[in-house]
Amino acid sequence: MAARPTWQGHLKLSLVTCPVALFTATTSTNDVRFHLINPDTNNRIRMVPTDPDTGPVERSDLVRGYEVSKDEYVLFDDADFDKVKLESTRTISIDKFVDEADIDRLFWDSPFFVVPEKGAGVEAFAVIRDAMKKQGKVALGCLVLRGKERQLALEVRGKGLVAYTLRAHDEVRDAADYFDDIPTVKADADMVEIAARIISQKEADFDASDFKDRYDDALRDMIAAKTKDGKGTVDVAEPDDTNVIDLMAALKNSLKGSATGAKKPAAKAAKAPARKAAAKKAPAKKKAAA
């Protein structure tokens, strides 16, 4: 099934406009998620809004409250939020162009794929894209997304564009509040040289497939084991804490180990046999545990 666009509208550069759609560039569908189950009945627990004085209430009857002091709230209903609701212009108007290096990485947020709608607008999209590529700049614009105005940074990627929402200035903390208290230490030049050589020996190309969530993998293995026979656990080893007494000796040993390891190809991990999906439905007790 084709992904549904998160937003549809127009991309505008001066007098050039084209219809585009935004698609979320990341996904959380592969995350392992759990539900709360009553082990006595194997029923899934439903969260019912409850007033501590009157008991259960209908969610549709509730309003939102902003706490101004301890146990004191200002109440807001839908009509109040409608008064400050931003009207979406359905247009990403490019306001300026900057160098990518000018945007602090702390401000980069969620990425979206920007795709032209089929039709006459594709040529206009190509003009904007190729002009940005030729100038080597990142475009800045804004749009209303999920009721909130967000600033965007757009960059060329292949035949399309990637738009990153940017965090507001007051959303990013000042690094000085945390780094200023770090003691000023002049590192030993010889130690720095050895550490630099270790870094050189460990240079590699970036491969996103190398990064896996070992905790989620362990959960999936445990789920498979419980689904199969109702028991079984998976232990995930944690690295030991390092308590370095002689820093120079540790660096030299690391350098020696890196050099030795570079000569021998890394042993391939044994490939786990593929698990077959259970043909029969597990009993309710085991299913709940899974």
C-alpha positions in Angstrom: 0.0 0.0 0.0 1.4 3.4 -1.0 2.1 5.8 1.9 -0.3 8.6 2.4 1.1 12.1 2.3 1.4 14.0 5.6 0.8 17.3 3.9 -0.3 18.5 0.4 0.1 22.0 -1.0 2.4 24.1 -3.1 6.1 24.9 -3.2 6.8 28.5 -4.2 10.0 30.2 -5.3 9.3 33.8 -6.3 6.8 33.4 -9.2 7.5 29.7 -9.8 4.9 27.5 -8.0 4.3 23.7 -8.2 2.0 21.3 -6.3 3.9 19.0 -3.9 3.2 16.4 -1.2 5.2 15.7 2.0 5.8 12.1 3.2 7.3 11.2 6.5 10.9 10.0 5.9 11.1 7.9 9.0 9.0 5.1 10.5 8.4 3.7 14.0 6.3 0.7 12.7 9.2 -1.7 13.5 9.3 -0.8 17.2 8.2 -3.5 19.6 5.1 -2.4 21.4 3.1 -4.0 24.2 -0.4 -3.8 25.7 -1.4 -4.1 29.3 -3.0 -7.5 29.9 -4.8 -8.9 33.0 -3.0 -12.2 33.5 -6.1 -13.7 35.3 -8.4 -13.2 32.3 -6.0 -12.5 29.4 -8.1 -9.5 28.6 -6.5 -6.3 27.3 -6.9 -3.4 29.8 -8.8 -0.4 28.6 -7.9 3.0 30.1 -11.1 4.7 31.2 -11.0 8.4 32.1 -11.9 8.6 35.8 -12.8 11.5 38.1 -11.5 10.7 41.6 -14.8 12.0 43.1 -17.5 10.9 40.6 -15.9 7.9 38.8 -15.7 7.2 35.1 -16.5 10.0 32.7 -16.9 10.3 28.9 -13.8 11.5 27.1 -15.9 13.7 24.9 -17.1 15.7 27.9 -13.6 16.6 29.0 -11.7 19.9 28.5 -8.1 20.8 28.8 -6.5 22.6 31.7 -3.3 24.6 32.0 -1.8 24.5 35.6 -1.0 28.0 36.6 -0.2 27.0 40.2 -0.5 24.0 42.4 -3.9 22.4 41.7 -5.1 25.6 40.0 -6.0 25.3 36.3 -7.2 27.6 33.5 -9.7 25.7 31.4 -9.8 25.6 27.6 -12.4 24.0 25.3 -12.4 23.5 21.5 -13.8 26.9 20.9 -10.8 28.5 22.7 -8.3 26.6 20.6 -10.2 27.6 17.4 -9.5 31.2 18.2 -5.7 30.7 18.0 -5.7 28.0 15.3 -3.3 28.9 12.5 -4.8 28.9 9.1 -2.8 26.7 6.7 -2.0 28.6 3.5 -1.1 25.3 1.9 2.0 26.9 0.5 5.7 26.4 1.4 7.1 29.8 0.4 10.9 29.8 0.2 12.0 32.9 2.0 15.8 32.7 1.8 18.8 30.4 1.1 21.7 29.6 3.4 24.7 27.4 3.6 24.0 24.0 5.3 26.9 24.7 7.7 25.1 27.8 9.0 22.4 25.7 10.6 23.4 24.2 13.9 22.8 20.5 13.9 20.9 20.8 17.2 18.1 22.6 15.3 17.5 19.9 12.7 14.4 17.9 13.5 12.0 15.6 11.6 12.7 14.8 7.9 10.1 14.6 5.1 10.3 13.7 1.5 9.0 16.4 -0.8 7.6 14.9 -4.0 6.0 16.8 -6.9 2.4 16.0 -7.8 2.0 14.4 -11.2 1.2 16.8 -14.0 2.3 20.1 -15.3 3.9 21.0 -12.0 6.7 18.5 -12.3 8.7 20.8 -14.6 8.4 23.7 -12.2 9.6 21.4 -9.4 12.6 20.4 -11.5 13.5 24.0 -12.1 13.5 24.8 -8.3 15.4 21.6 -7.5 18.1 22.1 -10.1 18.5 25.7 -9.3 19.1 24.8 -5.6 21.5 22.1 -6.6 23.5 24.5 -8.9 23.8 27.1 -6.1 24.6 24.5 -3.4 22.3 26.1 -0.9 19.6 25.0 1.6 16.2 26.7 1.3 14.3 28.1 4.3 10.5 28.3 4.4 7.6 27.6 6.7 4.3 25.8 6.8 1.5 24.9 9.2 1.8 21.3 10.1 -0.6 19.6 12.5 -1.9 23.0 13.7 1.6 24.3 14.5 3.7 26.7 12.4 7.1 25.1 11.6 10.1 26.4 9.9 11.6 24.2 7.2 15.0 23.6 5.7 14.9 22.0 2.3 17.8 20.3 0.5 18.2 18.5 -2.8 18.3 14.7 -2.6 18.4 12.8 -5.9 15.3 13.6 -8.0 13.5 15.1 -5.0 13.8 17.3 -2.0 14.1 16.6 1.7 12.4 19.0 4.1 13.5 19.1 7.7 11.4 20.8 10.4 13.6 23.1 12.5 13.4 23.4 16.2 12.5 26.8 17.5 15.3 28.8 19.2 13.7 28.4 22.7 13.6 24.6 22.2 17.4 24.2 22.1 19.3 24.5 25.3 22.5 26.5 25.6 25.5 24.2 25.5 27.5 26.6 27.6 25.2 25.8 30.6 26.6 22.3 30.5 30.1 22.6 29.0 31.4 25.6 31.0 31.9 23.5 34.1 34.2 21.0 32.3 37.7 21.5 33.8 40.3 22.9 31.4 42.8 20.1 30.9 45.8 20.2 28.4 46.0 16.7 27.0 49.4 15.0 26.7 50.7 15.4 23.1 52.0 11.8 22.9 48.7 10.4 24.2 46.8 12.6 21.6 49.0 11.3 18.9 48.4 7.6 19.8 44.7 8.2 20.1 44.7 9.9 16.6 46.5 6.8 15.2 43.8 4.5 16.8 41.1 6.7 15.1 42.9 6.3 11.7 43.0 2.5 12.1 39.2 2.5 12.8 38.2 4.7 9.8 35.3 3.2 7.8 32.5 4.2 5.6 29.2 5.0 7.2 26.6 2.2 6.8 23.2 2.8 8.5 22.5 -1.0 8.4 25.2 -1.5 11.0 23.1 0.3 13.6 20.5 -2.0 15.1 18.4 -1.8 18.3 19.8 -4.8 20.3 17.1 -4.3 22.9 14.3 -4.6 20.4 16.1 -7.6 18.8 16.3 -9.3 22.2 12.6 -8.6 22.8 11.7 -10.1 19.4 13.7 -13.2 20.2 12.0 -13.6 23.6 8.6 -13.1 22.0 9.4 -15.8 19.4 10.5 -18.1 22.2 7.4 -17.5 24.3 5.2 -17.9 21.3 6.8 -21.2 20.4 7.0 -23.0 23.8 5.8 -20.5 26.4 9.2 -20.1 28.0 12.7 -18.9 27.3 14.6 -15.7 27.7 17.4 -13.9 25.9 20.3 -12.3 27.8 21.8 -9.2 26.4 25.4 -8.7 27.6 26.4 -5.2 28.7 29.9 -3.8 28.2 32.0 -3.7 31.4 32.8 -0.3 32.9 36.3 0.8 32.1 38.5 1.8 35.0 41.7 3.0 33.4 44.7 3.4 35.8 47.4 4.0 33.2 46.0 6.0 30.3 49.1 5.8 28.2 49.3 2.0 28.6 45.7 1.6 27.7 46.1 3.7 24.6 49.2 1.7 23.5 47.3 -1.5 24.1 44.4 -0.2 22.1 46.6 0.8 19.3 48.3 -2.6 19.3 45.0 -4.4 19.3 43.6 -2.2 16.5 46.6 -3.0 14.3 46.3 -6.7 15.0 42.6 -6.7 14.4 43.0 -4.9 11.1 45.1 -7.8 9.6 42.5 -10.5 10.4 39.1 -10.4 8.8 36.3 -10.3 11.4 34.6 -13.6 11.9 31.1 -13.7 10.5 28.4 -14.1 13.0 26.5 -17.4 12.7 23.3 -16.8 10.8 20.3 -17.6 13.0 17.9 -20.1 11.3 14.8 -18.5 10.0 11.8 -19.0 12.3 8.7 -20.4 10.8 5.4 -18.8 11.7 3.4 -20.8 14.1 0.7 -22.6 12.2 -1.6 -23.0 15.1 -2.9 -20.2 17.3 -1.3 -20.3 20.7 -3.6 -20.8 23.8 -5.0 -17.6 25.2 -2.6 -17.7 28.3 0.5 -18.0 26.2 -0.7 -15.4 23.7 -1.2 -12.9 26.5 2.3 -13.6 27.8 3.7 -13.0 24.4 
